[in-house]
Amino acid sequence: MPLNAAALAALPAPERLALLLDFDGTLVEIAPRPEAVVVPAGLSALLARLAARLGGALAVVSGRPLGDLDRFLPGLPAALAGEHGGVFRMSPEAAPCRPDLPDPPAAWRAAAADLAARHPGVLYEPKARGFVLHYRAVPELAEPLRAALAALITPRCADFALLPSHMAWEVRPRGADKGSAVAKLLAAPAFRGRLPVFIGDDVTDADGMQAARAAGGAGLFVAETFGDPAGVRRWLADLAGT
């Protein structure tokens, strides 16, 4: 699929642009399991060149923990927002910071892990601020898993949300979303005064896109604008001047 030239032509010039990028499904192709993702050779170097071109106004905003992002994008000189805004690090040298949000009870984690153990093909993924049940291998379990997790969190539904992702259900605290992540990043010196462009592929990215648009920028879905992650990477390379 060719790039959507009209949408891209309307974006701010690089000297006015702040770029906020999802990871899975945006920078890299979706994998059957989170640890199986394949990072194309040179992606970290490309993003480093792009960060320099944008005066540091580049961030990766992902549902993954920071440790995953560091492993897949080693040494990236850019801001990272992990766990949908549950943790931030503004540069590789900075200490991570976490907003004051609740952590899920240990009993919830144990119950979710037990659900995965009782249903072959379901994967339990723990995170510092929440957890995920992946059902890509058993799509027929989507609704039973949703119902079980919804019942689990009902007593504290004012504090926690159950959200859909790529063939997965995620429990995380309210306030940890990509919209709040965008707002925090835009307050950082490198991003201040720039127009944000958020690029993502999933429903979990919609909050980030909405926040970017509200700040005068743009929110772009991968499928509609770039076709696939390879199209995103080609556009990023052009933007970086390589």
Secondary structure, 3 states (H helix, E strand, C coil): CCCCHHHHHCCCCHHHEEEEECCECCCECCCCCHHHCCCCCCHHHHHHHHHHHCCCCEEEECCCCHHHHHHHCCCCCCEEEEHHHCEEECCCCCCCECCCCCCCCHHHHHHHHHHHHHCCCCEEEECCCCEEEECCCCHHHHHHHHHHHHHHHHHHCCCEEEEEECCEEEEEECCCCHHHHHHHHHCCCCCCCCEEEEEECCHHHHHHHHHHHHCCCEEEEHHHHCCCHHHHHHHHHHHHCC
